[in-house]
Amino acid sequence: MKKSNNITREKGLDHSITLLSEGYQFIPKRTARYGTDLFQTRLLGQKVICMSGQEAAKMFYDKERFQRDGAAPKRIQKTLFGENGIQTMDGSPHEHRKQLFMSLMTDSRLQRLGELTKHYWEQRAAKWKKKDKIVLFNEAQEVLCQAACEWAGVPIKKADIPQRAADFSNMVDAFGAVGPRHWRGRKARARAEKWIRQVIKQIRSGKLKADEESAAYAMAFHKDLEGKPLNISMAAIELINVLRPIVAIATYITFGALALHKHPELHDEVKDYNEDRTQMFIQEVRRYYPFGPFLGARVRRSFIWNQCHFNEGQLVLLDIYGTNHDSRLWKEPYTFTPKRFKDWNGGLFDLIPQGGDYYKNHRCPGEWATIEAMKVSLNFLHQLNYKVPKQNLNYSMVRMPTLPKSKFIMTNVELK
């Protein structure tokens, strides 16, 4: 361990391979080892500052100090985000585009998403009696894909749902991947963009009538700060940035089922749609289980924080998993305890499974959609009788993103 400019600097030429081999624990291990919330390492040949904790998260979202332009590697843009999508934007253009996404998250629109999610769960459940088993994660992906497309005004053929759902999932799965998983994500992105470009073209030409409150209509006719419509490719990318995160909620639903299985005494938390108890349970699922490992940004201009120098252009990673398990913020952080949220003040920088802050910064606008879809889905699970056979429900803390290995198998499934 060396100190440079008052920041702990990790020895070694490069730690990219170590990051892939340690996954979610890469940053937490080092903050614990060095006794600091800040340290410098080398990743892909560049000096990178890693930081963790509430104060670090608050500072990370200071738009005067940080920018997203240049933070997301092209390999992630070509799989997860789409090239030059909202996640890579800054300043007034980002705020303008962000308002477009936030405008889709009204109470009535979120309620509609919940209704569609419930409808498609019930529709699929009617077929489960004929099956020896179901894999919850796979079912959830397809339910959410169908619900998201209808909610967003995107036509989808029934026969295409498995492929479209798998494509959205593979984009997410490519985040921390190299080799085959990465290439699956790129192929999935290419297929999805080709499909959605056709949807945008049909809406603009009038061949497809879209509800004016829908995401498809909003993206097709959105205008930038100069009054120009998005080009077709960018409109498609941003519409996918609405659909993909909804399908990704399948991960949280699977972890929610795992939590209910491991803690049967908590079933009442999601019984009969008890708003307060369900909300607490959902927030604990999002806090406790691993989803995103970290977020990246680049220093807009040089500054000093906590006696450490942040140099212009430097890449900085904010530890999501470690912050959500910070013992200074959460009592017994590695214990699953929904009641911890009973008196939670709703802080923007302590619970950050999908990022921090909302309107003007880069917190995910899909967070409200996540909570709504989880409420409906977990309540639906409580309406089922099912058995959980012996299976491998462990999940890797190295694989990013992670999931129970069996994807949660259920047998003898029927509505109560």
C-alpha positions in Angstrom: 0.0 0.0 0.0 1.3 3.4 -1.0 -0.1 6.9 -0.5 -0.1 9.5 -3.3 -1.7 12.9 -3.0 -3.2 11.7 0.3 -5.0 8.8 -1.4 -4.3 5.2 -0.8 -2.8 3.7 -4.0 -3.0 -0.1 -4.6 0.2 -1.7 -5.7 0.4 -3.5 -9.1 0.4 -2.7 -12.8 -3.3 -3.4 -13.4 -6.2 -5.0 -11.4 -8.7 -5.6 -14.2 -8.5 -9.4 -13.9 -8.8 -9.1 -10.1 -12.0 -7.1 -10.5 -13.5 -9.8 -12.7 -12.4 -12.5 -10.2 -13.8 -10.7 -7.2 -16.9 -9.1 -8.7 -19.1 -7.3 -6.2 -16.5 -7.6 -3.4 -13.7 -5.8 -5.3 -14.3 -2.4 -3.8 -15.6 -3.4 -0.4 -12.6 -5.7 0.2 -10.2 -2.8 -0.3 -12.1 -0.2 1.6 -12.1 -2.7 4.5 -8.4 -3.6 4.0 -7.2 -0.1 3.8 -9.6 1.5 6.3 -10.7 4.2 3.9 -13.7 5.1 1.7 -11.3 6.1 -1.1 -8.5 4.3 -2.9 -6.8 4.4 -6.3 -6.2 1.4 -8.4 -5.5 0.6 -12.1 -8.1 -0.8 -14.4 -7.6 -1.3 -18.2 -4.3 0.6 -17.9 -5.7 3.8 -16.3 -5.7 5.2 -12.8 -9.2 4.8 -11.3 -10.5 6.1 -8.0 -12.9 3.8 -6.2 -15.1 5.1 -3.4 -17.9 4.0 -1.1 -20.4 5.3 1.4 -23.1 7.9 1.7 -20.9 11.0 1.6 -19.1 9.6 -1.5 -22.4 8.9 -3.2 -23.6 12.5 -2.5 -20.3 13.9 -3.9 -20.5 11.5 -6.9 -23.8 13.1 -8.0 -22.4 16.6 -8.0 -22.8 17.5 -11.6 -20.3 20.4 -11.3 -17.6 17.8 -10.4 -18.5 14.8 -12.5 -19.7 13.9 -15.9 -20.9 10.7 -17.5 -19.5 11.5 -21.0 -16.7 9.1 -21.5 -17.3 7.0 -18.4 -19.2 4.0 -19.9 -16.8 1.9 -22.1 -17.9 1.3 -25.6 -18.3 -2.4 -24.9 -21.0 -1.5 -22.3 -22.7 0.9 -24.6 -22.8 -1.8 -27.4 -24.6 -4.1 -25.0 -26.3 -2.6 -22.0 -27.0 1.1 -22.7 -26.9 1.6 -26.4 -24.4 4.0 -28.0 -24.7 7.6 -26.8 -27.9 7.0 -24.8 -29.1 9.0 -21.8 -26.6 7.3 -19.4 -23.7 9.0 -21.3 -25.2 12.5 -21.4 -24.5 15.6 -19.2 -25.7 19.1 -18.5 -28.8 20.6 -20.1 -29.2 17.9 -22.8 -29.2 15.2 -20.1 -31.7 17.2 -17.9 -34.0 17.6 -21.0 -33.8 13.9 -21.9 -34.2 12.9 -18.3 -37.5 14.9 -18.1 -38.7 12.8 -21.0 -38.2 9.6 -19.0 -39.6 11.0 -15.8 -42.7 12.2 -17.6 -43.5 8.5 -18.3 -43.5 7.7 -14.6 -46.8 9.3 -13.5 -49.0 7.7 -10.9 -51.6 6.7 -13.6 -48.9 5.2 -15.9 -47.3 3.3 -13.1 -50.7 2.0 -12.0 -51.3 0.8 -15.6 -47.9 -1.0 -15.6 -48.9 -2.7 -12.4 -52.3 -3.8 -13.9 -50.6 -5.2 -17.0 -48.0 -7.1 -14.9 -50.8 -8.7 -12.8 -52.8 -9.6 -15.9 -49.9 -11.4 -17.6 -48.9 -13.2 -14.4 -52.5 -14.5 -14.1 -52.5 -15.5 -17.7 -49.4 -17.5 -17.4 -50.4 -19.1 -14.1 -53.4 -20.7 -15.8 -51.0 -22.8 -17.9 -48.7 -23.9 -15.0 -51.0 -26.8 -13.9 -49.9 -28.7 -17.0 -46.2 -28.2 -16.2 -44.0 -30.4 -14.0 -42.0 -27.3 -13.0 -41.5 -23.6 -13.8 -38.4 -21.5 -13.6 -39.5 -18.3 -12.0 -36.8 -16.1 -13.5 -37.6 -17.1 -17.0 -41.4 -16.7 -16.4 -40.8 -13.3 -14.9 -38.7 -12.1 -17.8 -41.5 -13.0 -20.3 -44.3 -11.6 -18.1 -42.4 -8.3 -17.7 -41.5 -8.2 -21.4 -45.1 -8.6 -22.5 -46.3 -6.1 -19.9 -43.6 -3.5 -20.7 -44.2 -3.7 -24.4 -48.0 -3.2 -24.1 -47.4 -0.4 -21.5 -44.9 1.3 -23.8 -47.0 1.0 -26.9 -44.7 -1.5 -28.7 -46.5 -4.3 -30.6 -45.1 -7.7 -29.9 -46.2 -11.1 -31.4 -46.8 -13.8 -28.8 -44.4 -16.1 -30.6 -41.7 -13.5 -30.3 -41.9 -12.9 -26.5 -39.3 -15.5 -25.5 -36.7 -14.2 -27.9 -37.4 -10.5 -27.1 -37.3 -11.2 -23.3 -34.0 -13.2 -23.7 -32.5 -10.3 -25.8 -33.3 -7.7 -23.1 -31.9 -10.1 -20.5 -28.7 -10.8 -22.5 -28.0 -7.1 -22.8 -28.0 -6.8 -19.0 -26.1 -10.1 -18.6 -23.2 -8.7 -20.7 -22.4 -5.9 -18.3 -19.6 -7.7 -16.4 -18.9 -10.3 -19.1 -16.2 -11.2 -21.5 -16.3 -13.8 -24.2 -19.6 -15.6 -25.1 -21.8 -13.6 -22.7 -20.5 -10.3 -24.1 -21.1 -11.4 -27.7 -24.6 -12.7 -26.9 -25.3 -9.2 -25.5 -24.1 -7.5 -28.6 -26.2 -9.7 -30.9 -29.2 -9.2 -28.7 -28.7 -5.4 -28.8 -28.4 -5.5 -32.6 -31.7 -7.5 -32.9 -33.6 -5.3 -30.5 -32.5 -2.0 -32.1 -33.4 -3.3 -35.6 -36.9 -4.3 -34.3 -37.5 -1.0 -32.4 -36.3 1.2 -35.3 -39.1 -0.3 -37.3 -41.6 0.5 -34.6 -40.4 4.1 -34.5 -40.6 4.4 -38.3 -44.2 3.0 -38.3 -45.3 5.4 -35.6 -43.8 8.4 -37.4 -45.3 7.4 -40.7 -48.8 6.9 -39.2 -48.9 3.2 -40.0 -48.9 2.4 -36.3 -51.1 4.3 -34.0 -49.5 4.8 -30.6 -51.2 6.3 -27.5 -49.9 9.8 -27.0 -49.1 9.0 -23.3 -47.0 5.9 -24.3 -43.2 5.7 -24.2 -43.2 4.7 -27.9 -45.0 7.9 -28.9 -42.9 10.0 -26.6 -39.6 8.7 -28.1 -40.8 8.9 -31.6 -41.7 12.5 -31.4 -39.4 13.8 -28.7 -37.4 17.0 -29.7 -34.0 18.0 -28.4 -33.2 21.4 -27.0 -32.8 22.7 -30.5 -36.2 21.5 -31.5 -35.0 18.7 -33.6 -36.5 15.2 -33.3 -34.3 12.3 -32.3 -32.9 10.4 -35.2 -34.5 7.0 -35.6 -31.6 5.1 -34.1 -31.4 7.2 -31.0 -35.2 7.1 -30.5 -34.9 3.3 -30.7 -32.1 3.2 -28.2 -34.0 5.4 -25.7 -37.2 3.3 -26.1 -35.1 0.2 -25.3 -33.8 2.1 -22.3 -37.4 2.1 -21.1 -38.2 -1.6 -21.9 -34.9 -3.3 -20.9 -34.9 -2.1 -17.2 -38.5 -3.3 -16.7 -37.5 -6.8 -18.0 -34.5 -6.7 -15.7 -36.8 -6.5 -12.7 -37.1 -10.3 -13.1 -33.8 -10.4 -11.1 -35.4 -8.6 -8.1 -38.5 -10.8 -8.3 -36.4 -13.9 -8.2 -34.4 -12.6 -5.2 -37.7 -11.7 -3.6 -39.0 -15.3 -4.0 -35.7 -16.5 -2.5 -36.1 -14.2 0.5 -39.6 -15.5 1.1 -38.3 -19.1 0.8 -35.5 -18.5 3.3 -37.7 -16.4 5.6 -41.1 -18.0 5.6 -42.0 -15.9 8.7 -42.0 -12.9 6.4 -44.8 -14.1 4.1 -47.2 -11.7 5.8 -45.0 -8.8 4.5 -46.5 -9.2 1.0 -49.9 -10.6 2.0 -53.0 -8.8 0.7 -51.0 -5.9 -0.7 -50.3 -4.3 2.7 -48.7 -1.1 1.3 -46.3 -0.3 4.2 -45.1 -3.9 4.9 -44.7 -4.7 1.2 -42.8 -1.5 0.6 -40.4 -2.4 3.4 -39.9 -5.9 2.2 -39.2 -4.7 -1.4 -36.7 -2.1 -0.2 -34.8 -4.7 1.8 -34.7 -7.0 -1.2 -33.2 -4.2 -3.2 -30.7 -3.3 -0.5 -29.7 -6.8 0.6 -29.3 -8.7 -2.7 -26.6 -7.8 -5.3 -27.8 -6.0 -8.4 -25.4 -3.4 -9.8 -21.9 -3.6 -8.4 -20.8 0.0 -9.1 -21.3 3.1 -11.3 -18.8 5.1 -13.2 -18.2 8.8 -13.9 -15.3 11.0 -15.0 -14.0 14.1 -13.2 -15.3 17.2 -15.0 -12.6 19.5 -13.6 -9.9 18.9 -11.0 -10.8 19.3 -7.3 -9.8 18.2 -3.8 -12.2 16.2 -1.6 -11.3 14.7 1.8 -7.7 15.8 1.2 -7.6 13.7 -2.0 -6.9 15.0 -5.5 -9.4 14.2 -8.2 -7.8 15.0 -11.6 -9.7 16.2 -14.6 -10.8 13.3 -16.8 -10.1 10.6 -14.2 -12.5 7.7 -14.0 -14.2 7.2 -10.6 -16.3 4.2 -9.5 -19.0 4.5 -6.9 -19.4 1.2 -4.9 -23.1 0.4 -4.9 -23.0 -3.0 -3.2 -20.7 -1.8 -0.4 -22.8 1.4 0.2 -25.9 -0.7 0.5 -24.1 -2.9 3.1 -22.3 -0.1 5.0 -22.5 -0.7 8.7 -22.5 3.0 9.4 -25.8 3.3 7.5 -27.4 -0.1 8.1 -27.4 -2.0 11.4 -26.4 -5.6 10.8 -26.2 -5.0 7.1 -25.8 -8.7 6.2 -29.0 -9.6 7.9 -32.2 -9.6 5.9 -34.5 -7.3 8.0 -37.3 -5.5 6.2 -38.4 -3.7 9.4 -35.2 -1.6 9.2 -37.2 0.6 6.7 -40.0 1.3 9.1 -38.4 4.6 10.2 -36.2 5.1 7.1 -36.1 8.8 6.0 -35.9 7.9 2.3 -32.4 9.2 1.9 -31.1 9.6 -1.7 -27.6 8.5 -1.0 -27.8 5.5 1.4 -30.0 3.1 -0.5 -28.6 3.2 -4.0 -29.3 -0.2 -5.7 -30.1 1.7 -9.0 -28.1 4.9 -8.3 -28.7 8.0 -6.2 -30.7 11.3 -6.6 -33.6 11.7 -9.0 -34.5 14.5 -11.4 -31.4 16.5 -12.4 -28.8 13.8 -11.8 -28.3 10.2 -12.9 -30.6 8.2 -10.6 -32.6 5.6 -12.5 -36.1 7.0 -13.4 -37.2 3.4 -13.6 -36.9 3.0 -9.8 -40.6 3.7 -9.3 -41.5 1.2 -12.1 -39.3 -1.4 -10.3 -41.1 -1.0 -7.0 -44.6 -1.1 -8.7 -43.7 -4.3 -10.6 -42.2 -5.9 -7.6 -45.3 -5.1 -5.4 -47.6 -6.7 -7.9 -45.4 -9.7 -8.6 -44.6 -10.6 -4.9 -48.3 -10.2 -4.0 -49.1 -12.6 -6.9 -46.5 -15.1 -5.5 -48.4 -15.1 -2.2 -51.5 -16.1 -4.0 -49.9 -19.3 -5.2 -49.5 -22.7 -3.7 -46.1 -24.1 -4.8 -43.2 -26.3 -3.7 -39.6 -25.4 -3.8 -37.7 -28.6 -4.7 -34.1 -29.2 -3.8 -31.9 -27.1 -6.1 -28.9 -24.8 -6.1 -30.2 -21.5 -4.8 -26.7 -20.1 -4.2 -25.6 -17.0 -6.1 -22.1 -16.0 -7.1 -20.6 -12.7 -5.7 -18.1 -12.9 -8.6 -20.5 -13.1 -11.6 -21.8 -9.6 -12.5 -24.8 -9.4 -12.7 -25.6 -12.4 -10.5 -28.7 -14.6 -9.9 -29.5 -17.8 -8.0 -28.0 -20.6 -10.0 -31.2 -22.5 -10.4 -33.1 -19.3 -11.2 -35.7 -20.5 -8.6 -37.5 -23.7 -9.7 -41.1 -24.2 -8.5 -43.2 -27.3 -8.7 -46.9 -28.1 -8.1 -47.8 -24.5 -8.8 -51.4 -23.5 -8.7 -53.5 -20.5 -7.6 -54.8 -20.7 -4.1 
